[in-house]
Amino acid sequence: MRLSEPLAASWKASLSLSFARDENRSVLARRSHEGPLVVQKPLYPEGDAVCHAIVVHPPGGIAGGDELALDVSAAQGSHALLTTPGAGKWYRSVGAWAKQNLRFTVDGIVEWLPRETIVFDGAHASFECSVELRGDARYIGWEVLCLGRSGSGERFDKGEIRLEQRLSRDGRLLWLERGRIEGGGRIMSSPAGLAGRSVCATMIAAAPAAIDPHRKEAPACLALTVLPGVLIARYLGDSSEEAMRAFTALWSLLRPAIAGRAAVEPRIWRT
């Protein structure tokens, strides 16, 4: 396991994917990559209308100096669901930052449903996500962030995490959030911050019209905020498994209205 790496050994990886509509089928029309970030063969567990794709980072972990960039576009009429095969691991660093930049340009429907992200004690991690919706495009995405390896008794006592999430439609900003978490800092223990919890997670759903929050049916561990055409769900606790189950349950409630079809979990989640 790489616990830290010198900057000279860092990985720079990028993956660009374009989805399109071909008659009644959503297809991966174009893909290109540099470095160790790839996508597996497109899958169709729910028929031709939805293309499932698994984004894979073969090294298995991200160390100081590593940079990952994922750029996804979905043309009008296409529907893409992207996930990852397992938890992302961000290792401690001697000082260099590790960075992840996600960019989604959506004219159709995109669902970004990765597994959890584990940030090791001592990591310096930067996460940026930008979603640009056009016309009546729709989007569902989440991020489950685990601070330290709590199963091993590790806390996030050193290092720093920087977060930025931006959502816009036709150039108009709908949602912008920036955050900074210092390892062992006040925000981790403050009741106005993470209140000593080790897992924080955010899910965003966006559609042209108002979104029914399903408050009575939504998992009790989630806090929901409803804005015009946007729903934000939050989890704060100590279990990534609970967060993933809660988000999956809410996704199952929201998907019929947002995407026009029942939820079908990616097969990789059951392997």
Secondary structure by P-SEA (a helix, b strand, c coil): cccccccccbbbbbbbbbbbbccccccccccccccccccccccccccccbbbbbbbbccccccccbbbbbbbbbcccbbbbbbccbbbbbbbbccbbbbbbbbbbcccbbbbbbcbbbbccccbbbbbbbbbbccccccccbbbbbcccccccccccccbbbbbbbbbccccccbbbbbcccccccccccccccccccccbbbbbbcccccccccccccccbbbbbcccbbbbbbbcccaaaaaaaaaaaaaacccccccccccccccccc
